[in-house]
Amino acid sequence: MMLVCLSLLMSVHATTVGTNVRITPSTDTAFQAEVAVALNPSNDASLVAGYMTMVAQQFQLAHARSTDRGATWQNNALFSLSGFNKFVDPSVGFNVGGTPYFVGLAESSAVCVTDDKSSCNASLVISKSADSGTTWTALGVFKPATCSNGVGTFHDKPDMKVDTGSSSPNIGKIFVSWTRFDACPIAGAQLPPTSVMLARLTDTGSGFTQDLETRVAGASGGTATTQIMWNDVAIAPNGDVYVGWAQITKPPAVPIAQEAISVAKSSDGGQTFTTLSVPSSVNGPVFDALHPLSFEIEVDPGAPSNIYLVYEDSSANSGDVMFKRSTNGGTGWSLPLTVNSNTAFIQSFPTMSVVAGRIDIIWYDGRNSPSNLQFDVFYAKSLDGGQSFYPDIQINSASVPTTGPALGDYIGMSSSRYFADTVWTGGLPQSSDIRDPIFALLSDLGTGIGGGGGSVAYGTLIIKADGTRMPVQNLAVGDNLLMYDVYSRTSITATLTSIPRTTVDNMLTIYTENGMPLRVDANPRLRFYVWTTAGPTLKPVTEFRAGDLIYNYDLAKWVTITRIQTSSGGNHTYYDLLTDPYLTADGHFLNFIANGYADPCNPICKEGPGS
């Protein structure tokens, strides 16, 4: 019986890996590295990517966009800025309104070179697009380097997140963390002290203003044997800001090298920080081209006190992807959990993306090449807040040679309720190019909230644009649906773009004084419009009570709920209908008509609009 249950669970949450797609045109023979990707929270079919590409022996920053969930990519172009000849370290993100931003480093001719080969005079630059990534504004410097004759500061490894929290006082603000080098040494000299910094920027429409700049508490210093490097920033739905960094300690200060990852938290929008407990400490780590100092922190939008950390532990087994979680805002952390199922060979470059109810992680993996001559890309997910992970799967179709041009320091991922967008540096089968930005769409991922991703039950009748009614399971992507606005009481036509479905063991049936019963998933994230004294208001179906009013399109009026019946057991299939458009001009959710009732949904909801 246990085997049957496990088999059923795995079949429900089996991940589908899409075709590997090259982001750059096939005519582009340059090599690329360090790919980043972001999805539009108001339309998860809209993506932007950033990457480094080699031009005349210098890296440049480039961008691309997709309007079909990564099936095709367009508008590949380079950024440029007068006075700078090298551009690196891309980071991309969207605000809630669908505006994408691009942050990176711009370097002038090397005035000095540190002993880790990083050029001095690296300045932080930013751009945005007003048309979802088709065109971009000229790069603007918002934090210049000041190196001159070995004196000054310069910058490294920016990470950018846009605050999209509905309850955050800083929604729409752009947060950038980076490592600041507090001196400009000549080649061969000791690395200078460093500080992890945070800036908060505002998009003014015509440009950007910097609201604040903070040195993160606990994240500064450096000697001949210690160095603070790398950084990552994460934003909680309520606006709390988390910044992580790594401190490296080398002999003779310690018998063997040590790596400690720390996290600090700000509850005032980045003005001040409190250093939390050290969530990870590794003895004897390895740092080289196959083991970059990469880690990532994320906040669970469905459980804002849950903070997640993924990193590589290269001190054992040639390198494993490790995961830790805090359920109290970073005060305490769990023991490390090994994410990869094969621990015999190298696993490195981990990156993570989190949506409510699911944690997605990808990494480079050497299990198929014991001699470390090539990597593959593997994916694992957790549906229980990081307490466990499903068995990992390979998502690339062509192995990535580890020899040749550098892979860079990171790969990328961005997740929505139904999809995970993954990018890495590699190639396609039968291609001689081995350093291209490659994309794969992952779907059928499942969720840990309420057991599924469905909305209305099998057999529910949906009204199409021509007025006919069709069982939800017979609909197809591309069908035109009738969509209703309960505010203006008008109808429009929308195109069905996706039909996610799931199977769960519960059912909530809504009975009204008029009309058919409506069967849905008993899930608090499924919300319908109910009539209140303030007008239409979204309310979770799990909070419905007899006497609540929902809209019946057939009767053209709000009707009274007479009874709610919730049951558990069995296997029930539910469907969501994602459409284009899904919002009115006023920003309200459009409703498809299910068994006569108005049922709202959108591309980032699980089952109806989230809070």
C-alpha positions as CSV (number, residue, x, y, z in Angstrom):
1,M,0.0,0.0,0.0
2,M,2.8,2.4,0.8
3,L,4.4,1.8,-2.6
4,V,1.1,2.5,-4.3
5,C,0.7,5.8,-2.5
6,L,4.3,6.8,-3.3
7,S,3.8,6.0,-6.9
8,L,0.6,8.1,-7.1
9,L,2.4,11.0,-5.4
10,M,5.3,10.9,-7.8
11,S,3.0,10.7,-10.9
12,V,1.0,13.7,-9.7
13,H,4.2,15.8,-9.3
14,A,6.2,14.5,-12.3
15,T,8.1,17.4,-13.9
16,T,8.0,18.0,-17.6
17,V,11.2,19.3,-19.2
18,G,10.8,21.5,-22.3
19,T,13.0,21.5,-25.4
20,N,16.4,23.1,-24.8
21,V,16.4,26.5,-26.7
22,R,19.4,28.7,-27.6
23,I,18.7,32.3,-26.6
24,T,21.2,33.8,-29.0
25,P,20.8,33.6,-32.8
26,S,22.5,30.6,-34.5
27,T,24.7,33.0,-36.5
28,D,26.3,34.3,-33.2
29,T,29.6,32.5,-32.9
30,A,30.8,34.4,-29.8
31,F,31.0,32.6,-26.5
32,Q,28.7,33.7,-23.6
33,A,28.6,33.2,-19.9
34,E,26.7,34.1,-16.7
35,V,23.1,34.0,-17.9
36,A,20.3,35.6,-15.9
37,V,16.5,35.3,-16.5
38,A,13.4,36.9,-15.1
39,L,9.7,36.5,-15.8
40,N,7.0,39.2,-15.8
41,P,4.8,38.7,-12.7
42,S,1.8,40.0,-14.5
43,N,2.4,37.7,-17.6
44,D,4.6,34.7,-17.1
45,A,4.9,34.1,-20.8
46,S,7.0,37.3,-21.0
47,L,10.7,36.8,-20.1
48,V,13.9,38.8,-20.3
49,A,17.4,37.4,-20.2
50,G,20.8,39.0,-19.6
51,Y,24.2,37.5,-20.4
52,M,27.9,38.3,-21.0
53,T,29.1,37.9,-24.6
54,M,32.7,38.1,-25.8
55,V,33.4,40.9,-28.3
56,A,37.0,41.7,-29.4
57,Q,38.5,40.0,-26.4
58,Q,36.3,41.9,-24.0
59,F,33.0,40.8,-22.3
60,Q,30.0,42.9,-23.1
61,L,26.5,42.7,-21.6
62,A,23.6,41.7,-23.9
63,H,19.8,41.3,-23.4
64,A,17.1,39.2,-25.1
65,R,13.3,38.8,-24.7
66,S,10.7,36.1,-25.2
67,T,6.9,36.4,-25.4
68,D,6.1,32.7,-25.6
69,R,7.7,31.3,-22.3
70,G,11.1,30.9,-23.9
71,A,10.1,28.9,-27.0
72,T,11.7,31.7,-29.1
73,W,13.9,34.7,-28.3
74,Q,14.2,38.1,-30.0
75,N,15.7,41.5,-29.7
76,N,19.2,40.3,-28.8
77,A,21.4,43.4,-28.5
78,L,24.4,44.8,-26.7
79,F,24.5,47.5,-24.1
80,S,27.1,50.2,-24.4
81,L,28.2,53.3,-22.4
82,S,30.8,55.9,-23.4
83,G,34.0,55.7,-21.4
84,F,33.7,52.0,-20.6
85,N,35.0,49.1,-22.6
86,K,34.0,46.0,-20.6
87,F,30.6,45.0,-19.1
88,V,30.0,42.0,-16.8
89,D,27.8,40.5,-14.1
90,P,24.2,40.8,-15.4
91,S,21.2,40.8,-13.0
92,V,17.6,41.2,-14.3
93,G,14.1,41.6,-12.6
94,F,10.6,42.9,-13.1
95,N,8.3,45.1,-11.0
96,V,4.7,44.2,-10.4
97,G,3.6,46.3,-13.4
98,G,5.7,44.4,-15.8
99,T,8.7,46.8,-16.2
100,P,12.0,44.9,-16.5
101,Y,15.3,46.2,-15.1
102,F,18.9,45.3,-15.9
103,V,21.8,45.9,-13.5
104,G,25.5,45.1,-14.2
105,L,29.1,46.3,-14.0
106,A,30.8,48.6,-16.4
107,E,34.6,48.8,-16.4
108,S,37.0,51.2,-18.0
109,S,40.5,50.2,-19.2
110,A,42.3,48.4,-16.4
111,V,44.0,51.0,-14.2
112,C,45.0,48.3,-11.8
113,V,44.4,44.6,-11.5
114,T,43.9,42.8,-8.2
115,D,45.5,39.4,-7.5
116,D,42.2,37.6,-8.3
117,K,42.3,39.2,-11.8
118,S,39.3,41.5,-11.3
119,S,39.7,44.8,-13.1
120,C,39.5,48.0,-11.1
121,N,37.2,50.9,-12.0
122,A,34.1,48.7,-12.1
123,S,31.0,50.9,-11.7
124,L,27.4,49.8,-11.1
125,V,25.0,50.5,-14.0
126,I,21.3,50.2,-14.5
127,S,18.8,50.2,-17.4
128,K,15.1,49.6,-17.9
129,S,12.7,48.7,-20.7
130,A,9.3,50.3,-21.2
131,D,8.2,47.7,-23.7
132,S,8.8,44.4,-21.9
133,G,12.4,44.1,-23.1
134,T,12.2,45.0,-26.8
135,T,14.2,48.2,-26.3
136,W,16.2,49.5,-23.3
137,T,17.2,52.9,-22.0
138,A,20.9,53.8,-22.2
139,L,22.9,52.4,-19.3
140,G,23.3,54.9,-16.4
141,V,25.9,54.8,-13.7
142,F,24.4,54.9,-10.2
143,K,27.5,53.9,-8.2
144,P,30.8,54.9,-9.9
145,A,34.2,53.5,-9.1
146,T,36.8,56.0,-7.9
147,C,40.1,54.2,-8.5
148,S,43.0,56.5,-9.4
149,N,46.7,55.7,-8.9
150,G,45.9,52.9,-6.5
151,V,43.5,54.9,-4.3
152,G,39.7,54.8,-4.2
153,T,37.0,52.1,-4.3
154,F,35.5,49.8,-7.0
155,H,32.6,47.3,-7.1
156,D,31.9,43.6,-7.8
157,K,29.1,41.1,-8.1
158,P,25.9,43.1,-8.1
159,D,22.6,41.3,-7.3
160,M,19.3,43.0,-8.0
161,K,15.8,42.3,-6.7
162,V,12.6,44.4,-7.2
163,D,10.2,44.6,-4.2
164,T,6.9,43.1,-5.4
165,G,5.4,42.5,-2.0
166,S,1.7,43.6,-1.9
167,S,2.1,44.5,1.8
168,S,5.5,46.1,1.5
169,P,6.0,49.9,2.1
170,N,8.7,49.8,-0.6
171,I,6.8,48.0,-3.4
172,G,8.3,48.9,-6.7
173,K,11.7,49.9,-5.2
174,I,14.8,48.3,-6.7
175,F,17.3,46.8,-4.3
176,V,20.9,46.1,-5.3
177,S,23.5,44.4,-3.2
178,W,27.2,44.3,-4.2
179,T,30.7,43.8,-2.8
180,R,32.7,47.1,-2.5
181,F,36.5,46.9,-2.6
182,D,37.7,49.6,-0.3
183,A,41.0,50.2,-2.0
184,C,42.6,49.8,-5.5
185,P,45.7,47.6,-5.2
186,I,48.2,47.0,-7.9
187,A,48.7,43.5,-9.4
188,G,50.0,41.0,-6.9
189,A,49.1,43.0,-3.9
190,Q,47.0,41.7,-1.0
191,L,43.2,42.1,-1.6
192,P,41.9,45.2,0.2
193,P,39.2,45.1,2.8
194,T,35.7,44.8,1.4
195,S,32.2,45.7,2.4
196,V,28.8,44.3,1.3
197,M,26.7,47.2,0.3
198,L,23.0,47.7,-0.4
199,A,21.4,50.5,-2.4
200,R,17.7,51.2,-2.8
201,L,16.6,53.0,-6.0
202,T,13.4,54.5,-7.3
203,D,12.3,54.5,-10.9
204,T,11.1,58.0,-11.5
205,G,9.9,57.4,-15.0
206,S,12.6,59.5,-16.6
207,G,15.5,58.0,-14.7
208,F,16.5,56.6,-11.3
209,T,17.1,58.2,-7.9
210,Q,19.0,56.5,-5.1
211,D,17.1,56.6,-1.8
212,L,19.8,55.1,0.4
213,E,23.1,53.3,0.5
214,T,23.9,51.1,3.5
215,R,27.0,49.1,4.6
216,V,25.4,45.8,5.7
217,A,26.2,45.2,9.4
218,G,28.8,42.5,10.0
219,A,29.7,42.3,6.3
220,S,32.9,44.3,6.1
221,G,36.6,43.8,6.8
222,G,39.5,41.9,5.4
223,T,43.1,41.0,6.2
224,A,45.9,38.9,4.6
225,T,44.0,35.8,5.7
226,T,40.3,36.8,5.7
227,Q,38.1,38.1,2.9
228,I,34.4,38.9,2.6
229,M,33.2,38.1,-0.9
230,W,30.0,37.4,-2.9
231,N,26.6,38.6,-1.9
232,D,22.9,38.0,-2.5
233,V,19.7,40.0,-1.6
234,A,16.2,38.7,-1.1
235,I,13.0,40.6,-0.3
236,A,10.1,39.3,1.9
237,P,6.5,40.1,1.0
238,N,6.2,42.5,3.9
239,G,9.3,44.4,2.7
240,D,12.0,42.9,5.0
241,V,15.3,42.7,3.3
242,Y,17.8,39.9,3.7
243,V,21.4,40.1,2.5
244,G,23.9,37.2,2.5
245,W,27.7,37.1,2.1
246,A,30.6,34.7,2.5
247,Q,33.7,35.1,4.6
248,I,36.8,33.2,3.6
249,T,39.4,32.5,6.2
250,K,42.8,31.1,5.0
251,P,45.9,29.7,6.7
252,P,47.8,30.5,8.8
253,A,44.8,32.0,10.6
254,V,43.3,28.6,10.6
255,P,44.8,25.1,9.9
256,I,42.7,24.7,6.7
257,A,40.6,27.2,4.7
258,Q,37.1,27.9,6.0
259,E,34.0,29.4,4.3
260,A,31.2,30.9,6.4
261,I,27.9,32.2,4.9
262,S,26.2,34.8,7.0
263,V,22.9,36.6,6.6
264,A,21.7,40.0,7.9
265,K,18.1,41.3,8.0
266,S,16.6,44.8,7.7
267,S,13.1,45.6,8.8
268,D,13.2,49.2,7.7
269,G,13.7,49.0,4.0
270,G,17.5,48.6,4.1
271,Q,18.4,51.5,6.4
272,T,19.8,49.3,9.2
273,F,20.7,45.6,9.4
274,T,21.0,43.1,12.2
275,T,23.4,40.2,11.6
276,L,21.7,36.8,12.1
277,S,23.2,33.5,13.1
278,V,25.8,32.0,10.7
279,P,23.7,29.5,8.7
280,S,26.6,27.7,7.0
281,S,30.2,27.0,7.8
282,V,32.4,24.7,5.7
283,N,36.0,23.6,6.4
284,G,38.4,23.0,3.6
285,P,36.3,24.4,0.7
286,V,37.7,24.4,-2.9
287,F,37.6,27.5,-5.0
288,D,38.4,27.2,-8.7
289,A,36.6,27.5,-12.1
290,L,34.5,24.5,-11.3
291,H,33.7,25.5,-7.7
292,P,32.8,29.2,-7.8
293,L,31.8,30.9,-4.5
294,S,28.1,30.8,-5.3
295,F,25.1,30.6,-3.0
296,E,21.6,32.0,-2.9
297,I,19.0,33.1,-0.3
298,E,15.3,33.4,-0.9
299,V,12.2,34.1,1.1
300,D,9.1,32.0,0.7
301,P,6.3,34.3,-0.4
302,G,3.7,31.9,1.0
303,A,5.4,31.7,4.4
304,P,7.4,34.9,4.9
305,S,9.2,33.7,8.0
306,N,10.8,30.9,6.0
307,I,14.2,31.8,4.7
308,Y,16.0,29.4,2.4
309,L,19.7,29.1,1.6
310,V,21.3,26.9,-1.1
311,Y,25.1,26.6,-1.5
312,E,27.8,24.2,-2.6
313,D,29.8,22.3,0.0
314,S,33.0,21.5,-1.8
315,S,34.8,20.2,1.3
316,A,33.5,16.6,0.7
317,N,32.4,14.4,-2.2
318,S,34.0,16.8,-4.7
319,G,31.1,19.1,-4.1
320,D,27.4,18.8,-3.1
321,V,24.4,21.1,-3.3
322,M,23.3,21.8,0.3
323,F,20.1,23.4,1.5
324,K,19.2,25.0,4.9
325,R,16.0,26.6,6.0
326,S,15.0,29.0,8.8
327,T,11.3,29.1,9.9
328,N,11.7,32.1,12.2
329,G,13.1,34.8,10.0
330,G,16.7,33.7,10.1
331,T,17.1,33.4,13.9
332,G,17.8,29.7,13.7
333,W,18.6,27.4,10.9
334,S,18.1,23.7,10.1
335,L,20.8,21.1,9.7
336,P,22.1,20.9,6.1
337,L,20.1,18.8,3.6
338,T,21.9,17.3,0.5
339,V,19.8,18.2,-2.5
340,N,21.6,16.1,-5.2
341,S,20.9,12.3,-5.1
342,N,24.3,11.4,-6.5
343,T,27.1,12.5,-4.2
344,A,30.1,10.8,-5.9
345,F,31.1,13.7,-8.2
346,I,31.0,17.5,-8.6
347,Q,27.8,19.3,-8.0
348,S,28.3,23.1,-8.2
349,F,26.8,26.5,-9.4
350,P,23.5,26.1,-7.4
351,T,20.8,28.6,-7.9
352,M,17.3,28.7,-6.5
353,S,13.9,30.3,-7.1
354,V,10.9,30.1,-4.8
355,V,7.1,30.5,-5.2
356,A,4.5,29.9,-2.5
357,G,4.5,26.2,-1.9
358,R,7.5,25.2,-4.1
359,I,11.3,25.6,-4.0
360,D,13.1,25.1,-7.3
361,I,16.9,24.5,-7.5
362,I,19.2,23.8,-10.5
363,W,23.0,23.2,-10.7
364,Y,25.8,21.9,-12.8
365,D,26.4,18.2,-12.1
366,G,29.4,16.0,-13.0
367,R,27.9,12.6,-12.2
368,N,27.9,11.6,-15.9
369,S,31.6,12.4,-16.3
370,P,33.8,11.1,-13.4
371,S,36.8,12.7,-15.0
372,N,35.1,16.2,-14.7
373,L,35.4,16.8,-18.4
374,Q,31.8,17.8,-18.8
375,F,28.8,18.9,-16.7
376,D,25.1,18.3,-17.1
377,V,22.3,20.4,-15.6
378,F,20.1,18.9,-12.9
379,Y,16.9,20.1,-11.2
380,A,15.2,19.3,-7.9
381,K,12.1,20.7,-6.1
382,S,10.6,20.7,-2.7
383,L,6.9,20.9,-2.0
384,D,7.1,20.9,1.8
385,G,9.1,24.1,2.5
386,G,12.5,22.5,2.1
387,Q,12.0,19.6,4.6
388,S,12.6,17.2,1.7
389,F,13.3,17.2,-2.0
390,Y,12.0,15.1,-4.9
391,P,14.6,13.0,-6.8
392,D,16.6,15.2,-9.1
393,I,16.3,15.0,-12.9
394,Q,18.5,16.1,-15.8
395,I,17.2,19.0,-17.8
396,N,19.9,19.6,-20.5
397,S,20.0,17.8,-23.8
398,A,23.8,18.4,-24.5
399,S,26.5,18.0,-21.9
400,V,28.6,21.1,-21.1
401,P,32.4,20.7,-21.6
402,T,34.3,22.0,-18.6
403,T,37.4,22.8,-20.7
404,G,37.6,25.8,-22.9
405,P,36.2,29.3,-22.2
406,A,35.2,30.0,-18.6
407,L,31.7,29.1,-17.5
408,G,31.5,32.2,-15.4
409,D,30.3,32.2,-11.8
410,Y,26.5,31.5,-11.9
411,I,23.5,30.2,-13.8
412,G,19.9,31.4,-13.5
413,M,16.3,30.6,-12.8
414,S,13.0,32.4,-12.3
415,S,9.8,30.6,-11.2
416,S,6.0,31.2,-11.4
417,R,3.1,29.2,-10.0
418,Y,3.1,26.7,-12.9
419,F,6.6,27.1,-14.5
420,A,10.3,27.3,-13.8
421,D,12.4,29.2,-16.4
422,T,16.0,27.9,-16.3
423,V,19.1,29.2,-18.1
424,W,22.7,28.1,-18.2
425,T,25.8,28.3,-20.3
426,G,26.2,25.3,-22.6
427,G,25.2,24.1,-26.1
428,L,22.7,22.1,-28.1
429,P,23.1,18.6,-29.6
430,Q,25.1,18.6,-32.8
431,S,26.3,22.1,-32.3
432,S,30.0,23.1,-32.1
433,D,29.2,26.1,-29.9
434,I,29.7,25.1,-26.3
435,R,29.2,28.5,-24.6
436,D,25.8,29.7,-25.5
437,P,23.0,30.8,-23.2
438,I,20.6,27.8,-23.1
439,F,16.9,27.9,-21.9
440,A,14.6,25.2,-20.7
441,L,11.0,25.5,-19.5
442,L,10.0,23.2,-16.7
443,S,6.3,22.5,-16.1
444,D,3.9,20.2,-14.2
445,L,5.8,21.1,-11.1
446,G,3.1,20.7,-8.5
447,T,2.7,22.8,-5.4
448,G,2.8,22.3,-1.7
449,I,-0.2,24.5,-0.9
450,G,-3.5,22.7,-0.7
451,G,-2.2,19.9,-2.9
452,G,-2.6,21.3,-6.4
453,G,-2.8,23.8,-9.1
454,G,-6.4,23.4,-10.3
455,S,-9.5,25.5,-9.9
456,V,-12.7,24.0,-11.3
457,A,-13.4,20.3,-11.3
458,Y,-13.6,17.9,-14.3
459,G,-16.9,18.4,-16.1
460,T,-17.4,22.0,-15.2
461,L,-19.0,23.9,-18.1
462,I,-17.1,26.9,-19.4
463,I,-18.7,29.5,-21.7
464,K,-16.7,30.1,-24.9
465,A,-16.8,33.4,-26.8
466,D,-19.4,32.1,-29.3
467,G,-21.8,31.4,-26.4
468,T,-21.4,27.6,-26.4
469,R,-20.6,25.7,-23.3
470,M,-17.8,23.1,-23.1
471,P,-16.6,20.8,-20.4
472,V,-13.3,22.3,-19.0
473,Q,-11.3,19.1,-19.8
474,N,-12.2,19.5,-23.6
475,L,-10.9,23.1,-23.9
476,A,-7.6,23.7,-25.8
477,V,-5.0,26.4,-25.7
478,G,-6.0,29.0,-28.3
479,D,-9.8,28.7,-27.7
480,N,-11.5,32.0,-27.2
481,L,-13.5,32.4,-23.9
482,L,-16.1,34.8,-22.7
483,M,-14.7,36.9,-19.9
484,Y,-16.8,39.0,-17.5
485,D,-15.9,42.1,-15.5
486,V,-18.1,42.1,-12.3
487,Y,-17.3,45.8,-11.7
488,S,-18.5,47.2,-15.1
489,R,-20.8,44.3,-15.8
490,T,-19.4,44.0,-19.3
491,S,-18.0,41.1,-21.3
492,I,-15.0,40.7,-23.6
493,T,-13.2,37.9,-25.4
494,A,-9.9,36.5,-24.2
495,T,-7.6,33.8,-25.6
496,L,-6.9,30.7,-23.5
497,T,-3.1,30.5,-23.1
498,S,-2.6,27.6,-20.6
499,I,-4.6,24.9,-18.9
500,P,-2.7,23.7,-15.8
501,R,-4.3,20.8,-14.0
502,T,-3.7,18.7,-11.0
503,T,-5.2,15.8,-9.0
504,V,-5.9,16.2,-5.3
505,D,-7.9,14.4,-2.6
506,N,-10.4,17.1,-1.6
507,M,-13.5,18.9,-3.0
508,L,-15.5,21.9,-2.0
509,T,-19.0,22.2,-3.5
510,I,-20.8,25.5,-3.6
511,Y,-24.6,25.4,-3.7
512,T,-26.7,28.6,-4.4
513,E,-30.3,29.5,-4.4
514,N,-30.2,29.5,-8.2
515,G,-28.0,27.6,-10.7
516,M,-25.9,24.5,-10.7
517,P,-23.5,23.5,-8.0
518,L,-19.8,24.5,-8.6
519,R,-17.1,22.0,-7.5
520,V,-13.6,23.4,-6.8
521,D,-10.5,22.6,-4.8
522,A,-10.8,23.4,-1.1
523,N,-7.8,25.8,-1.1
524,P,-7.5,29.2,0.5
525,R,-5.7,30.5,-2.5
526,L,-8.8,30.1,-4.7
527,R,-10.7,33.3,-4.4
528,F,-14.0,34.5,-5.9
529,Y,-15.6,37.9,-6.0
530,V,-18.3,38.2,-3.4
531,W,-20.6,41.2,-3.0
532,T,-20.1,43.4,0.0
533,T,-21.1,46.9,1.1
534,A,-17.8,48.0,-0.5
535,G,-18.6,46.3,-3.8
536,P,-17.0,43.2,-5.3
537,T,-14.3,41.8,-2.9
538,L,-12.1,38.8,-3.3
539,K,-12.7,36.1,-0.7
540,P,-11.1,32.6,-0.3
541,V,-13.5,29.8,-1.0
542,T,-12.5,28.2,2.3
543,E,-14.1,31.1,4.0
544,F,-17.4,31.0,2.2
545,R,-20.4,30.9,4.3
546,A,-24.1,30.5,3.7
547,G,-25.5,33.9,2.9
548,D,-22.4,35.1,0.9
549,L,-23.2,36.5,-2.6
550,I,-21.4,35.3,-5.7
551,Y,-22.1,36.4,-9.3
552,N,-24.2,34.3,-11.6
553,Y,-23.7,35.3,-15.2
554,D,-26.7,33.4,-16.5
555,L,-29.0,35.3,-14.2
556,A,-27.1,38.6,-14.4
557,K,-27.2,39.0,-10.7
558,W,-25.5,38.2,-7.4
559,V,-26.9,35.0,-5.9
560,T,-26.9,33.7,-2.4
561,I,-24.8,30.8,-1.3
562,T,-27.1,28.4,0.5
563,R,-24.7,25.6,1.5
564,I,-21.0,24.7,1.4
565,Q,-19.9,21.1,1.4
566,T,-16.3,20.0,1.9
567,S,-15.1,16.4,1.4
568,S,-11.8,14.6,1.4
569,G,-10.6,11.3,-0.1
570,G,-10.5,10.0,-3.6
571,N,-8.7,11.6,-6.6
572,H,-10.2,14.8,-8.1
573,T,-8.8,16.6,-11.2
574,Y,-9.0,20.4,-11.3
575,Y,-8.2,22.9,-14.0
576,D,-7.1,26.5,-14.1
577,L,-7.7,28.6,-17.2
578,L,-5.1,31.2,-17.9
579,T,-6.1,33.8,-20.5
580,D,-4.8,36.8,-22.4
581,P,-6.0,39.3,-21.3
582,Y,-6.8,38.5,-17.7
583,L,-7.1,42.1,-16.3
584,T,-9.4,45.0,-17.1
585,A,-8.1,48.4,-18.0
586,D,-8.7,49.3,-14.3
587,G,-6.6,46.4,-13.1
588,H,-9.4,44.2,-12.0
589,F,-9.4,40.4,-12.6
590,L,-11.5,39.2,-15.5
591,N,-13.7,36.1,-14.8
592,F,-14.3,33.1,-16.9
593,I,-17.8,31.6,-16.5
594,A,-17.8,28.2,-14.8
595,N,-21.2,26.5,-14.4
596,G,-22.7,30.0,-14.8
597,Y,-20.6,31.6,-12.0
598,A,-17.8,34.3,-12.4
599,D,-14.4,32.7,-11.6
600,P,-11.4,35.0,-11.6
601,C,-7.8,33.8,-12.3
602,N,-4.5,35.2,-13.5
603,P,-1.0,34.0,-14.6
604,I,0.6,34.2,-11.2
605,C,-2.2,32.7,-9.2
606,K,-2.5,29.1,-8.1
607,E,-6.2,28.9,-8.1
608,G,-7.7,32.3,-8.4
609,P,-5.8,35.6,-7.6
610,G,-3.4,35.4,-4.7
611,S,-3.4,38.0,-2.0
